[in-house]
Every structure is written in C-alpha cells, then in structure tokens.
Amino acid sequence: MKLFSQDLSVLNVGIASFGEAIRRAGSQATDIDWSPPAGGNAAVGRDLAKLVNHPHVEAANRKAHGAYLASQPVLEGIGIARSAIPNMGRRMILHAGPPIA
C-alpha cells in the first residue's frame, strides 16, 4: 500500500509526549495545542455548540468584523515601558503570551 511506503507525518492532538516519541523514532510530528471545550464540562460544551451558526451570533460577528475592517490604527505615543506600566520592575520582560511565573 502506498500509505505505508511514505514517510510518516503526524498531527499530535493532546499529550505532547506522544509527539516526542514519534520524533524520537525518526518521523515528523506537529503538536496541536488542544483542550476540551468548556474545560471538559459537557453541559457547557453542548450549550456552546448550540451557538455555532446561530443567527444572532452570526449577525453580531458580522457587525464586529465590519467594525474591525473599518478601523484605522492610530499611534497614541511612544515612551519607556517602566514609565508607562505600573509596578514594572527593572529586570521584567514583557511578552504577548499568557502569564509566566
């Protein structure tokens, strides 16, 4: 079969160590950061699923998307981060991701 004669390339959804094992074995694996919707709460997940393609949600999304496309970025100013950010320490590093301990 052609499938088994090709190099393996895996999308790993979930536990990162599964992807690491595939890479150690010499194949390619791309880890997908995924967690169950609604933190695994089935009732909340079902409620969220009901909102997919809901006419009110779709209308609100179109309105928000239109406002986003119509907006124009404006530079408000430039300054030193320590002067603009309360409690910023001398050796503090800022980044665009989630908080890091």
GUFIMI-860084 format. One line per 4 residues: number of its first residue (from 0); their letters; for each residue x, y, z of N, C-alpha, C, O, CB. Coordinates in Angstrom, 3 decimals. Glycine has a CB too. Layout:
<sites>
NUM	A	X,Y,Z,X,Y,Z,X,Y,Z,X,Y,Z,X,Y,Z  ...
</sites>
This chain:
<sites>
0	MKLF	0.836,-1.187,0.000,0.000,0.000,0.000,0.879,1.249,0.000,1.885,1.312,0.707,-0.950,-0.001,1.217  0.495,2.222,-0.787,1.263,3.459,-0.925,1.414,4.181,0.416,2.456,4.780,0.683,0.593,4.384,-1.943  0.387,4.127,1.251,0.412,4.819,2.536,1.609,4.406,3.380,2.259,5.251,3.996,-0.872,4.552,3.299  1.902,3.108,3.410,2.963,2.619,4.271,4.357,2.759,3.667,5.349,2.473,4.339,2.709,1.193,4.604
4	SQDL	4.447,3.185,2.436,5.756,3.382,1.813,6.198,4.844,1.893,7.299,5.176,1.456,5.721,2.926,0.351  5.356,5.720,2.445,5.679,7.147,2.569,6.193,7.445,3.973,5.927,6.703,4.919,4.439,8.023,2.251  6.943,8.558,4.092,7.381,8.997,5.412,6.166,9.361,6.252,5.190,9.924,5.755,8.352,10.199,5.304  6.247,9.029,7.527,5.161,9.307,8.456,5.205,10.774,8.894,6.261,11.276,9.279,5.244,8.371,9.683
8	SVLN	4.073,11.450,8.835,3.939,12.821,9.314,2.658,12.878,10.130,1.569,12.656,9.599,3.921,13.863,8.125  2.783,13.174,11.415,1.676,13.037,12.358,1.255,14.386,12.917,2.099,15.230,13.223,2.060,12.100,13.496  -0.049,14.588,13.049,-0.584,15.698,13.829,-0.943,15.128,15.184,-1.839,14.290,15.287,-1.830,16.377,13.128  -0.264,15.567,16.214,-0.481,15.058,17.563,-1.403,16.014,18.312,-1.037,17.159,18.574,0.867,14.883,18.318
12	VGIA	-2.589,15.547,18.652,-3.561,16.354,19.382,-3.616,15.825,20.802,-4.036,14.692,21.036,-4.976,16.318,18.702  -3.192,16.645,21.747,-3.276,16.219,23.141,-1.920,16.160,23.803,-1.189,17.150,23.833,-3.939,14.877,23.234  -1.585,15.000,24.334,-0.398,14.846,25.173,0.877,14.989,24.338,1.099,14.238,23.389,-0.417,13.483,25.887  1.709,15.964,24.709,2.912,16.279,23.931,3.895,15.120,23.875,4.619,14.980,22.889,3.599,17.491,24.513
16	SFGE	3.938,14.282,24.912,4.913,13.184,24.917,4.650,12.179,23.793,5.571,11.480,23.372,4.886,12.467,26.268  3.400,12.094,23.296,3.134,11.216,22.163,3.892,11.702,20.933,4.498,10.904,20.217,1.621,11.146,21.872  3.857,13.015,20.687,4.583,13.590,19.562,6.081,13.444,19.724,6.791,13.198,18.749,4.227,15.047,19.400  6.575,13.593,20.958,8.008,13.444,21.215,8.465,12.028,20.877,9.541,11.846,20.307,8.332,13.773,22.687
20	AIRR	7.661,11.027,21.221,8.018,9.636,20.926,8.103,9.408,19.421,8.992,8.699,18.949,6.995,8.671,21.550  7.197,9.996,18.678,7.210,9.844,17.212,8.454,10.497,16.632,9.085,9.943,15.732,5.937,10.464,16.579  8.811,11.679,17.145,10.017,12.363,16.660,11.279,11.569,17.017,12.202,11.479,16.208,10.103,13.790,17.252  11.321,11.000,18.213,12.487,10.184,18.598,12.638,8.964,17.692,13.745,8.479,17.462,12.365,9.732,20.064
24	AGSQ	11.512,8.481,17.188,11.552,7.310,16.301,11.943,7.692,14.874,12.081,6.825,14.011,10.192,6.608,16.294  12.122,9.007,14.627,12.606,9.443,13.324,11.555,9.977,12.381,11.856,10.233,11.215,13.284,8.337,12.676  10.338,10.152,12.843,9.286,10.694,11.985,8.951,12.119,12.387,9.434,12.627,13.399,8.030,9.816,12.048  8.117,12.752,11.578,7.708,14.127,11.861,6.409,14.119,12.657,5.507,13.323,12.395,7.539,14.938,10.548
28	ATDI	6.331,15.023,13.637,5.094,15.186,14.405,4.916,16.659,14.705,5.852,17.331,15.138,5.118,14.345,15.725  3.719,17.155,14.474,3.366,18.529,14.797,2.364,18.482,15.937,1.290,17.894,15.808,2.785,19.287,13.551  2.718,19.104,17.052,1.832,19.124,18.216,0.769,20.196,18.048,1.077,21.340,17.714,2.632,19.362,19.509  -0.472,19.825,18.279,-1.601,20.752,18.233,-2.027,21.018,19.667,-2.365,20.090,20.402,-2.794,20.181,17.375
32	DWSP	-2.011,22.282,20.065,-2.422,22.659,21.413,-3.942,22.622,21.472,-4.608,23.474,20.883,-1.875,24.074,21.804  -4.490,21.651,22.171,-5.934,21.479,22.217,-6.336,21.071,23.620,-5.607,20.355,24.306,-6.407,20.432,21.183  -7.478,21.525,24.029,-8.081,21.053,25.269,-9.582,20.969,25.032,-10.106,21.641,24.144,-7.738,21.999,26.484  -10.270,20.164,25.805,-11.713,20.017,25.584,-12.427,21.361,25.719,-12.063,22.175,26.568,-12.308,19.001,26.579
36	PAGG	-13.437,21.597,24.887,-14.201,22.840,25.007,-14.818,22.963,26.398,-15.152,21.963,27.033,-15.301,22.904,23.931  -14.960,24.184,26.853,-15.605,24.479,28.140,-14.901,23.782,29.298,-15.535,23.443,30.298,-17.074,24.059,28.104  -13.597,23.568,29.170,-12.840,22.934,30.246,-13.280,21.507,30.530,-13.037,20.994,31.622,-12.962,23.747,31.495  -13.925,20.856,29.565,-14.382,19.487,29.747,-15.777,19.360,30.330,-16.275,18.250,30.515,-13.435,18.770,30.615
40	NAAV	-16.414,20.491,30.623,-17.773,20.459,31.167,-18.737,20.176,30.009,-18.951,21.029,29.148,-18.136,21.816,31.895  -19.316,18.966,29.997,-20.139,18.530,28.869,-21.369,19.411,28.669,-21.719,19.729,27.532,-20.571,17.094,29.072  -22.027,19.808,29.756,-23.241,20.628,29.633,-22.917,21.988,29.023,-23.633,22.463,28.142,-23.911,20.814,31.009  -21.842,22.612,29.489,-21.446,23.912,28.946,-20.996,23.748,27.500,-21.280,24.610,26.667,-20.317,24.547,29.798
44	GRDL	-20.300,22.657,27.186,-19.876,22.388,25.816,-21.064,22.267,24.872,-21.032,22.785,23.756,-19.044,21.119,25.764  -22.120,21.578,25.323,-23.325,21.462,24.488,-23.968,22.829,24.279,-24.423,23.143,23.179,-24.341,20.490,25.131  -24.006,23.651,25.347,-24.584,24.998,25.216,-23.783,25.842,24.227,-24.360,26.571,23.420,-24.634,25.700,26.588  -22.454,25.743,24.290,-21.614,26.488,23.351,-21.837,26.011,21.914,-21.864,26.817,20.984,-20.132,26.344,23.730
48	AKLV	-21.997,24.695,21.741,-22.197,24.144,20.404,-23.488,24.669,19.782,-23.578,24.807,18.562,-22.223,22.613,20.456  -24.477,24.960,20.606,-25.748,25.487,20.089,-25.579,26.885,19.483,-26.415,27.331,18.696,-26.795,25.530,21.210  -24.494,27.572,19.855,-24.261,28.926,19.344,-23.615,28.936,17.961,-23.607,29.968,17.290,-23.390,29.694,20.311  -23.073,27.797,17.529,-22.448,27.729,16.212,-23.520,27.938,15.153,-24.539,27.248,15.141,-21.716,26.369,16.004
52	NHPH	-23.281,28.892,14.269,-24.218,29.264,13.193,-25.549,29.813,13.699,-26.523,29.867,12.947,-24.483,28.069,12.319  -25.597,30.218,14.962,-26.827,30.820,15.492,-26.995,32.188,14.826,-26.032,32.952,14.767,-26.780,30.951,17.074  -28.195,32.520,14.320,-28.389,33.773,13.581,-27.971,35.025,14.361,-27.374,35.934,13.783,-29.835,33.901,13.187  -28.273,35.087,15.657,-27.898,36.270,16.445,-26.375,36.387,16.583,-25.816,37.481,16.499,-28.550,36.209,17.843
56	VEAA	-25.719,35.249,16.794,-24.259,35.248,16.927,-23.617,35.620,15.596,-22.675,36.412,15.559,-23.749,33.863,17.406  -24.118,35.058,14.515,-23.579,35.369,13.192,-23.751,36.851,12.860,-22.850,37.467,12.291,-24.262,34.508,12.123  -24.911,37.429,13.215,-25.140,38.859,12.965,-24.175,39.703,13.784,-23.614,40.675,13.278,-26.599,39.246,13.297  -23.979,39.338,15.047,-23.040,40.079,15.902,-21.618,39.966,15.370,-20.868,40.941,15.390,-23.103,39.562,17.352
60	NRKA	-21.241,38.775,14.890,-19.903,38.591,14.323,-19.705,39.433,13.068,-18.638,40.015,12.874,-19.663,37.118,14.001  -20.731,39.500,12.209,-20.630,40.341,11.007,-20.460,41.809,11.396,-19.659,42.523,10.792,-21.884,40.168,10.110  -21.208,42.258,12.397,-21.114,43.651,12.851,-19.715,43.932,13.414,-19.102,44.947,13.082,-22.200,43.950,13.925  -19.220,43.036,14.258,-17.890,43.215,14.847,-16.801,43.171,13.780,-15.854,43.956,13.827,-17.628,42.139,15.906
64	HGAY	-16.931,42.262,12.822,-15.945,42.152,11.752,-15.949,43.410,10.892,-14.890,43.892,10.491,-16.223,40.913,10.886  -17.127,43.940,10.608,-17.215,45.190,9.848,-16.545,46.341,10.564,-15.841,47.140,9.946,-18.660,45.538,9.576  -16.763,46.432,11.881,-16.121,47.493,12.667,-14.604,47.325,12.667,-13.863,48.305,12.587,-16.653,47.492,14.115  -14.148,46.075,12.756,-12.713,45.803,12.726,-12.109,46.240,11.391,-11.062,46.886,11.364,-12.444,44.307,12.969
68	LASQ	-12.770,45.887,10.284,-12.249,46.249,8.966,-12.281,47.754,8.723,-11.446,48.283,7.989,-13.041,45.543,7.886  -13.243,48.445,9.338,-13.369,49.887,9.136,-12.426,50.690,10.027,-12.246,51.888,9.810,-14.793,50.317,9.390  -11.831,50.057,11.009,-10.985,50.790,11.951,-9.642,51.161,11.327,-9.183,50.519,10.383,-10.760,49.961,13.213  -9.038,52.181,11.858,-7.722,52.631,11.426,-6.822,52.754,12.649,-7.160,53.478,13.586,-7.814,53.985,10.661
72	PVLE	-5.684,52.064,12.661,-4.781,52.181,13.813,-4.217,53.598,13.921,-3.953,54.263,12.920,-3.630,51.158,13.703  -4.043,54.034,15.165,-3.526,55.366,15.424,-2.435,55.255,16.486,-2.647,54.636,17.529,-4.663,56.339,15.876  -1.288,55.841,16.235,-0.214,55.865,17.217,-0.542,56.917,18.256,-0.675,58.097,17.934,1.162,56.148,16.549  -0.672,56.493,19.498,-1.019,57.403,20.588,0.217,58.015,21.231,0.145,59.101,21.806,-1.837,56.673,21.638
76	GIGI	1.327,57.341,21.142,2.532,57.886,21.753,3.599,56.818,21.909,3.344,55.629,21.716,2.210,58.503,23.104  4.790,57.258,22.262,5.915,56.363,22.475,6.541,56.752,23.803,6.692,57.933,24.114,6.955,56.436,21.298  6.898,55.751,24.569,7.510,56.050,25.852,8.312,54.871,26.353,8.382,53.827,25.705,6.455,56.436,26.871  8.907,55.045,27.493,9.675,53.991,28.144,8.702,53.144,28.958,7.915,53.671,29.745,10.817,54.585,29.050
80	ARSA	8.762,51.841,28.765,7.805,50.932,29.404,7.765,51.126,30.915,6.678,51.145,31.494,8.157,49.484,29.079  8.924,51.273,31.578,8.959,51.456,33.040,8.164,52.675,33.474,7.616,52.703,34.576,10.400,51.587,33.525  8.101,53.680,32.615,7.366,54.904,32.962,5.868,54.747,32.728,5.060,55.421,33.367,7.894,56.088,32.150  5.502,53.860,31.815,4.096,53.734,31.433,3.367,52.587,32.124,2.141,52.610,32.232,3.997,53.555,29.956
84	IPNM	4.106,51.585,32.593,3.475,50.399,33.174,3.701,50.381,34.680,4.839,50.282,35.138,4.030,49.106,32.527  2.609,50.477,35.459,2.745,50.474,36.923,3.416,49.190,37.419,3.145,48.102,36.911,1.364,50.632,37.588  4.283,49.328,38.402,4.959,48.203,39.065,5.876,47.397,38.144,6.209,46.253,38.453,3.932,47.281,39.656  6.279,47.971,37.038,7.206,47.247,36.171,8.596,47.302,36.781,9.141,48.378,37.028,7.211,47.837,34.731
88	GRRM	9.165,46.113,37.021,10.490,46.031,37.611,11.584,46.283,36.591,11.351,46.235,35.383,10.689,44.685,38.251  12.769,46.549,37.091,13.908,46.859,36.226,14.264,45.685,35.315,14.682,45.895,34.176,15.118,47.243,37.071  14.104,44.458,35.798,14.501,43.286,35.017,13.286,42.505,34.501,13.409,41.323,34.179,15.386,42.370,35.863  12.133,43.141,34.420,10.920,42.482,33.947,10.927,42.441,32.425,11.298,43.411,31.764,9.654,43.209,34.469
92	ILHA	10.509,41.294,31.879,10.433,41.122,30.435,8.965,41.007,30.049,8.221,40.253,30.677,11.242,39.868,29.967  8.537,41.742,29.027,7.167,41.673,28.556,7.094,40.780,27.328,8.031,40.729,26.531,6.623,43.079,28.242  5.976,40.076,27.179,5.761,39.236,26.005,4.268,39.179,25.718,3.460,39.601,26.545,6.345,37.806,26.217  3.897,38.658,24.548,2.496,38.674,24.112,1.745,37.414,24.529,0.565,37.283,24.207,2.423,38.834,22.603
96	GPPI	2.373,36.501,25.219,1.721,35.250,25.588,1.046,35.314,26.950,0.921,36.388,27.537,2.722,34.132,25.578  0.609,34.156,27.452,-0.045,34.107,28.756,0.972,34.357,29.866,2.176,34.294,29.619,-0.746,32.749,28.962  0.505,34.641,31.094,1.421,34.918,32.197,2.389,33.764,32.444,2.025,32.596,32.309,0.636,35.207,33.463  3.603,34.098,32.799,4.642,33.113,33.132,5.072,33.400,34.559,5.337,34.545,34.925,5.874,33.178,32.129
100	A	5.136,32.352,35.354,5.559,32.528,36.760,7.011,32.965,36.820,7.550,33.164,37.909,5.367,31.219,37.566
</sites>
